[in-house]
Amino acid sequence: MYRWWRQAHKVVGIGAAFFLLVMAVTGFLLSLKGEIPWMRPPVGKAEKVESLAEVVSVDVVTRAALSAGRPDLRTADDIDRIDYRPGKNIFKVVSAVGYSEVQVDGKTGQVVAVGNRNDQLVEDIHDLSFFDERLRTTVSPVIALALAMMALSGVVIWTVPILRRRKHAQSGGTQGKRGDAP
């Protein structure tokens, strides 16, 4: 049975190594996305508002973002989401295709920053949807199961020799220990 676990660990590990490496590297980058400047555009400066009644409408924000000249933000259908940051009074308009972000001042409706959302690119690579959307729902769960299998088989491979040595030591035997003469 022990050999089966070792063989399974080796086969699953070799089969999943590329995907696990991609997910490990991109997961590392995503865990530090707030600390790595090129991952997301810095938040632009906007005018302060005293109340939310001073904040421009989503229509004004949309028109400003679409006029920013980004090729992947030409119509309202190109918008994936619009996030509002009340503390900074900034709207972030993110493209559905591509990785553009246009930041709009919540008081004036003027574009204050334009940039790329590299964190979205890294996330799409991480969940494999960058390569094909179907991989996110088919291959990613298989890789998760492979990782669980690697963890389980690794624990078995690590503990079985320890348990065997303990059992052998309790029985008073010394034969078979490393370094002993036959």
Secondary structure, 3 states (H helix, E strand, C coil): CHHHHHHHHHHHHHHHHHHHHHHHHHHHHHHCCCCCHHHCCCCCCCCCCCCHHHCCCHHHHHHHHHCCCCCCCCCHHHEEEEEEECCCCEEEEEECCCCEEEEEECCCCCEEEEEECHHHHHHHHHCCCCCCHHHHHHHHHHHHHHHHHHHHHHHHHHHHHHHHHHHHHHCCCCCCCCCCCC
